Amino acid sequence: MSSFNISTSSFTYVVFNMMHGGWPKVVQEPQTRIAEAIQHSSSPSTRLGAGCFVHLIYLTSAARWWTNALHSVNEQLIAYVSALFK
């Protein structure tokens, strides 16, 4: 959840991490990138930009996960078809 306060020009984010246990680090990658973006922004003008980039970080992470998942399916399909014709 995110909220922007117009009077103070500040963003508030609430993140719930429901991934406990043996999840790979790639699952927590967006959280790490968001923390780095917020820490990197030091002045009020860059803080506004960092707040907007949080949504882009989630979008790029989701796109990367889908690309990896579809690539894996593609590799498995190629291996299956190759095994059929051997």
Backbone torsions as a table, in degrees:
resi	resn	phi	psi	omega
1	MET	NA	138.9	177.5
2	SER	-131.5	151.6	-179.9
3	SER	-144.7	141.4	178.2
4	PHE	-118.8	125.6	178.4
5	ASN	-96.1	113.6	-176.0
6	ILE	-67.0	-40.2	-175.4
7	SER	-66.8	-34.4	-179.8
8	THR	-104.5	-4.7	-177.1
9	SER	53.3	47.0	179.9
10	SER	-126.7	150.0	176.8
11	PHE	-103.6	148.1	172.5
12	THR	-126.6	130.2	179.1
13	TYR	-123.1	138.6	174.2
14	VAL	-121.6	121.9	-177.1
15	VAL	-122.9	130.2	176.1
16	PHE	-109.4	120.2	178.3
17	ASN	-97.8	103.5	-178.4
18	MET	-96.5	7.5	-176.4
19	MET	-97.8	87.5	-179.9
20	HIS	-99.8	149.6	174.9
21	GLY	94.2	-147.0	-168.9
22	GLY	-79.1	37.7	177.6
23	TRP	-77.4	144.5	179.8
24	PRO	-67.7	161.0	-178.0
25	LYS	-64.7	-22.6	-179.0
26	VAL	-63.2	-26.0	179.2
27	VAL	-69.0	-34.2	-177.8
28	GLN	-94.4	5.6	-179.5
29	GLU	-60.1	-43.7	178.3
30	PRO	-59.5	-39.8	-179.6
31	GLN	-62.5	-41.3	178.7
32	THR	-65.8	-43.9	-179.9
33	ARG	-65.5	-37.8	178.5
34	ILE	-66.2	-43.9	178.6
35	ALA	-60.9	-40.5	178.7
36	GLU	-65.8	-39.6	179.9
37	ALA	-65.5	-40.1	-180.0
38	ILE	-70.6	-40.3	178.3
39	GLN	-67.7	-33.6	-178.6
40	HIS	-68.7	-28.8	-179.1
41	SER	-82.0	115.9	-177.1
42	SER	-108.9	-34.5	-179.0
43	SER	-95.3	157.5	-179.2
44	PRO	-58.3	-34.1	-178.6
45	SER	-70.1	-35.7	178.3
46	THR	-81.0	-23.1	176.0
47	ARG	-63.3	-38.5	178.2
48	LEU	-61.9	-43.0	177.7
49	GLY	-65.9	-39.7	-180.0
50	ALA	-63.5	-36.7	178.9
51	GLY	-63.7	-38.7	179.0
52	CYS	-70.9	-30.6	-177.4
53	PHE	-73.8	-15.0	178.9
54	VAL	-58.8	-42.4	179.4
55	HIS	-66.7	-36.4	176.8
56	LEU	-67.2	-34.7	177.2
57	ILE	-63.7	-44.8	177.2
58	TYR	-62.8	-41.1	179.7
59	LEU	-63.2	-46.4	-179.5
60	THR	-68.0	-35.6	177.4
61	SER	-66.1	-43.7	178.4
62	ALA	-63.8	-40.9	178.2
63	ALA	-63.5	-39.6	178.6
64	ARG	-65.5	-42.0	178.7
65	TRP	-62.4	-44.3	179.1
66	TRP	-64.2	-40.4	178.4
67	THR	-61.5	-45.1	178.7
68	ASN	-64.2	-41.3	179.9
69	ALA	-64.7	-45.4	179.9
70	LEU	-68.8	-34.3	176.4
71	HIS	-64.7	-39.8	178.3
72	SER	-63.5	-42.7	177.5
73	VAL	-63.2	-41.3	179.1
74	ASN	-61.4	-44.3	179.1
75	GLU	-64.0	-40.5	179.0
76	GLN	-66.1	-39.3	178.7
77	LEU	-65.6	-42.3	177.8
78	ILE	-62.9	-42.6	178.8
79	ALA	-64.0	-38.8	179.5
80	TYR	-66.5	-46.2	-179.8
81	VAL	-66.3	-38.4	178.3
82	SER	-64.0	-37.7	179.3
83	ALA	-68.3	-31.0	179.2
84	LEU	-67.9	-34.3	-175.6
85	PHE	-96.5	10.0	176.7
86	LYS	-91.3	NA	NA
